[in-house]
Amino acid sequence: KTPLVPKTDSGDSAHKSKQEDNNNNNNNTKYNQHHMRLPPPLRLATAFISRTSTVPLSSRSLFSTSALNMKSNAATQAEGTVIVGGGIAGLAVAAALRNVAGVSNVKVLEASTKASFQTTDSGAAAQLGPNGLRALNFISSSDNEDDDVVQKVLDMGGILEGNVMMMPGGQTMAIPDTTQADTGMPQVLVRWGMLRSFLADQLPEDVVVTEAGKDIAGYKSSSDDNSQHVSMIDTSGNTIADLSSTPLIIGADGVRSAFRALVRKDVTHLTTDVTDASGEDVKYGGRINIKAVVNKSLGEEYKSGHTHAAFAPDGSVAVFAGPAGEGSTYWAISVADSVTDGDAVTFTDGLPAGSDEKMALKEKLLAKLNSLDSDAYITTVIDLITETSAENIFCQKSEEAKELGTHPLHSADGRVVLAGDAAHAMSASYGQAANFALEDAATFAACIRDGDDLEGALKDYSKKRLDRCIEMQARSAERAAKAMKGEQVEDVSKWIFQWEIA
């Protein structure tokens, strides 16, 4: 298939006209002047995108159908699309539909408050690799020719140069990250809230509606000669939000997605408890993951640009820390369930509900780490957690979809399509959740941009994404299972990073 961003063939240069050569020289001079202002490691990232694109890095808007004064039938039919979920996936899809496919009328329903949505401190961190950066560059828009999306994201976070395994007795084993050498683009660890804010800034302010989309258990649709209508409904069938002229709902509502349950069951209404129904095909990995980003450096005694990891001898606790931008550190603690009287007990069982919950979680976590055999690294991480505001600590179960199977990523009636964790919740072992959400957004928008009709575009999107997502989910689960046992597993990072818009 011909990629949307075709690679240039230097063998064709001898056949270019003199005028084309002059134009290219002018463009290259302009690119090089901008490119040489970057430090050497980051030049590689922008050089890679330049090599694989027939247009300068800053000319992303040329991909947009609106910029070409064109609009496909699928894009016209998609006007009025509603996205449920204002996380990375939902915002990325909204930005991609507007910037790539030219769909101007898009709404995002976000359950959190406006204040919570706007903070950059929420959600710990996201790890982006070349595939995610490539997708983000594709879906972003800018009228400023000097605006460099990849550079902005790299500036926001910490570029990863390797991982250090902290061994018993104070010994260390450094494993270099070869991503930049292999692809010309690095991996970067970015505050999740900053990445969300970056995507939100791609949208007009009225696109995101906060405190909306709660308790959705389905939808009911109708049509007349002029428009189609969708109403969100709760478990009793009562209307939650009346959204007229809404041809498509995009479920980007996370791991426990109500819309995934609707799609998988081929129904339009969940009549049982939404939490139970949306969790039926979710697999719990037996661990609680607690994490945050704190405005404190890891310390000069630790290898710069590297994540650090240590494990309790029995695998019950895993401790991670790494760079998340200038002066900031990402930390994450994974605690396995214990067994009491034959019953599994999670780390968060027994915590008080309400406003005191996060403070109680922080205190319990510090007590857990202090109970381990102390060494300098554990002590450092304890200091990081102590400096972290309890309100900024993010806690989640290690959950993933049981299996994706071969079910399409859209409903049979063509009214719902899935993106992000709602489509393919996977283990975090490869750090690909945000990357695959961005891939979804780029691919979906390209399908809408090029589609003859909306139904065909949904089928095309599902076909292009399903096999890759199934493979990634299986590989992530395998790596997570073996890592805690100290077993080796084939590293498929190169396959992951080779993804291109196609």
KOLKE-364708 format. One record per residue (C-alpha): x, y, z; residue in three letters. Coordinates in steps of 0.1 Angstrom, whole numbers, plus 5000, padded with zeros to 4 digits. Layout:
// KOLKE-364708
XYZALA
...
This chain:
// KOLKE-364708
500050005000LYS
501150354993THR
501950535026PRO
500350875032LEU
503851005038VAL
505850855010PRO
509550815013LYS
511651014990THR
513850834964ASP
517150994960SER
517550814926GLY
514851034912ASP
516951354918SER
518751334885ALA
515451364867HIS
514151674885LYS
513951994866SER
516252274874LYS
513352474888GLN
512452184912GLU
516052164923ASP
516152534931ASN
512952504951ASN
514252214970ASN
517552394977ASN
515652684991ASN
513452455013ASN
516552265025ASN
518352585034THR
515452695055LYS
515052345071TYR
518852325078ASN
518852675095GLN
516152565118HIS
517552205122HIS
521052325132MET
519652525161ARG
518752195178LEU
521252005201PRO
522851705183PRO
520551425197PRO
517351615187LEU
518651685152ARG
518351315145LEU
514651315154ALA
513751595131THR
516151465104ALA
514351135105PHE
510951295098ILE
512451515071SER
513951205054ARG
510651015054THR
508451305042SER
508151475008THR
507251805026VAL
509051995053PRO
508351905089LEU
506452225095SER
504052165066SER
501651935085ARG
498652135074SER
499252025038LEU
497951685048PHE
494551835059SER
491751795034THR
490452145046SER
493852285037ALA
493452135002LEU
489952275000ASN
488651914997MET
486351695018LYS
485551335014SER
481951195016ASN
482951015048ALA
484151345064ALA
480951515054THR
478951235070GLN
481051245101ALA
480151605109GLU
478751625144GLY
480751325158THR
480751295196VAL
483751145214ILE
483151005249VAL
486351045270GLY
488751345272GLY
491951155277GLY
494851115253ILE
492850895229ALA
489651115228GLY
491551445224LEU
493851295198ALA
490951165177VAL
489151505179ALA
492351685168ALA
492951445140ALA
489351465127LEU
489651845125ARG
493151875113ASN
493451575089VAL
489951495078ALA
488451845079GLY
485651745102VAL
484852085119SER
481951985141ASN
483251755169VAL
482451735206LYS
484351565234VAL
482451465266LEU
484751445296GLU
483451325330ALA
485951525351SER
485551885363THR
486952165342LYS
489552235369ALA
490651875370SER
490751855332PHE
492952165329GLN
495652065354THR
498851935340THR
499651745372ASP
497251455366SER
497851105353GLY
501551055361ALA
503551005328ALA
503250875292ALA
506050715273GLN
506250815236LEU
508350635210GLY
508950705173PRO
505550555164ASN
503650785188GLY
505751085179LEU
505151025142ARG
501450995147ALA
501351305169LEU
503151505142ASN
500651375116PHE
497551475135ILE
498851815147SER
498352145129SER
500152475129SER
500152785108ASP
503752865120ASN
506352715097GLU
508852715125ASP
506552525148ASP
508052175154ASP
505651935171VAL
508151665179VAL
510651915193GLN
507952055216LYS
507151715230VAL
510851635234LEU
511251965253ASP
508351875276MET
509751545288GLY
512951345294GLY
514651165266ILE
515350805275LEU
518850685269GLU
518550345287GLY
517450155317ASN
519450065348VAL
518649755367MET
519349795404MET
520749465416MET
521049335452PRO
524149455470GLY
524249785452GLY
525349645419GLN
523849795387THR
523349675351MET
522849945325ALA
520949855293ILE
521250115266PRO
518150235247ASP
518950195210THR
515750355197THR
517350665185GLN
520250485168ALA
517750245152ASP
515150495140THR
516650845143GLY
513950925169MET
514250875207PRO
511750765233GLN
510651035257VAL
508851035291LEU
506251315293VAL
503851425320ARG
500451275311TRP
498751595320GLY
501051805298MET
500451575268LEU
496751595274ARG
497051975276SER
499051985244PHE
496351795225LEU
493552005241ALA
495352315227ASP
494752175192GLN
491052225197LEU
488752525200PRO
487752575236GLU
484052485231ASP
484952135218VAL
485451975252VAL
482451965275VAL
483451875311THR
481251705337GLU
479551525308ALA
479151165297GLY
478851025332LYS
476850705338ASP
476350635301ILE
474950285295ALA
473950305259GLY
472350515232TYR
469150535211LYS
469050665176SER
466550795152SER
466650975118SER
464551195096ASP
464951335062ASP
467451595073ASN
469451455102SER
470351175125GLN
469951185162HIS
471651005191VAL
470651025228SER
472950895255MET
470950685280ILE
471550535315ASP
470750185326THR
467050275330SER
466850405295GLY
466650765306ASN
468251035284THR
471551175298ILE
472451405270ALA
470451485238ASP
472951535210LEU
471151605178SER
472651545143SER
475251305158THR
476051035132PRO
478850875151LEU
479950805187ILE
483650735194ILE
484150545226GLY
487450655241ALA
486350595277ASP
489250385289GLY
489950035300VAL
486449975316ARG
484650115285SER
480850105284ALA
481150145246PHE
483449845243ARG
480749635261ALA
478149765237LEU
480249685206VAL
481349345219ARG
477749245229LYS
476249395197ASP
473649585217VAL
472749955221THR
471949945258HIS
473549795290LEU
470649715312THR
472749585341THR
475249785363ASP
477649965339VAL
480649895360THR
479949515360ASP
479049505323ALA
482049705312SER
484349495333GLY
483249155320GLU
486049125294ASP
488749295316VAL
491549085330LYS
493049185363TYR
496849125365GLY
496949085403GLY
498849405410ARG
498149765420ILE
500250035402ASN
500850365421ILE
502650645403LYS
503251015399ALA
505551285386VAL
507351505412VAL
509251825407ASN
512451685420LYS
515551535403SER
516451175408LEU
519951285418GLY
523451315403GLU
524450975416GLU
522050815391TYR
522750775354LYS
521351065335SER
518651005310GLY
518050655323HIS
515050485340THR
515950275371HIS
514249965382ALA
514449735413ALA
512449435423PHE
511849265457ALA
513348915456PRO
509948755456ASP
508648995429GLY
506049135452SER
507149495447VAL
508649665417ALA
510150015420VAL
510750245390PHE
512050595385ALA
513150805356GLY
513451145340PRO
510151325331ALA
511451665320GLY
513851915334GLU
513951895372GLY
511151635373SER
511151265380THR
508550995373TYR
508150725399TRP
506050415399ALA
505550135424ILE
503849805415SER
502649595444VAL
501349245440ALA
498249115458ASP
498748925489SER
496748615501VAL
494948605534THR
492948295544ASP
492948185508GLY
491548515495ASP
493448765474ALA
493949105491VAL
494849405470THR
497249675483PHE
494349935483THR
491949725503ASP
490949885536GLY
491750245526LEU
489250505537PRO
486950645510ALA
486651005503GLY
489051295507SER
491451105530ASP
491950815506GLU
495050945487LYS
496851055518MET
496150715534ALA
497450555502LEU
500650765503LYS
501350675539GLU
500650305533LYS
503050305503LEU
505850475523LEU
505350215551ALA
505549935525LYS
508850065510LEU
510350125545ASN
509649755552SER
511849635524LEU
515549575527ASP
516849935525SER
519350045500ASP
520350385486ALA
517950355456TYR
514850265477ILE
515750545501THR
515850785471THR
512450675458VAL
511050715493ILE
512251075493ASP
510551125459LEU
507250995472ILE
507551205504THR
507951515482GLU
504951425461THR
501551585469SER
499051305477ALA
496551465454GLU
498851405424ASN
499351035431ILE
497650815405PHE
496550465414CYS
495150195391GLN
494749825389LYS
496849635363SER
493949565339GLU
493849475303GLU
491249335279ALA
490948955281LYS
491348925244GLU
490549135214LEU
489448845192GLY
488448925156THR
485449145165HIS
485549475145PRO
486349795164LEU
482949935155HIS
479349845162SER
477149655137ALA
474949955132ASP
477950185124GLY
477050425152ARG
479950345176VAL
483750305170VAL
486450245196LEU
489750415202ALA
492550395228GLY
492250165258ASP
488550125250ALA
489649945218ALA
492749755230HIS
493549785267ALA
496949625272MET
499649565297SER
501949855303ALA
505049645299SER
506049815266TYR
504650155276GLY
502550165244GLN
499050285256ALA
499550645246ALA
501450555214ASN
498650325202PHE
496050585211ALA
497850835189LEU
498150565161GLU
494450505164ASP
493650875160ALA
495950915130ALA
494650605112THR
491050675119PHE
491351035106ALA
493150915075ALA
490350665068CYS
487750935072ILE
489751175051ARG
489950915022ASP
486550735027GLY
483850725001ASP
481350685030ASP
481350665068LEU
480450295069GLU
483350205046GLY
485750425066ALA
484850255099LEU
485549915083LYS
488850035068ASP
489950165102TYR
489149845120SER
490849635094LYS
494049845096LYS
494249855134ARG
492949515146LEU
495849285137ASP
498449515151ARG
496549575183CYS
496049195188ILE
499749135184GLU
500749425207MET
498349315234GLN
499648955233ALA
503349065233ARG
502649305262SER
500949035283ALA
503848795276GLU
506449045286ARG
504649145318ALA
504248785329ALA
507848685323LYS
509449005336ALA
508248935372MET
509748585370LYS
513048715357GLY
512548525324GLU
513848655290GLN
511348745263VAL
511848855227GLU
511949235225ASP
509649355197VAL
510449725201SER
511849755165LYS
508549615151TRP
506649865173ILE
508650165162PHE
508550085125GLN
504850185123TRP
503950445097GLU
500650605085ILE
499350375058ALA
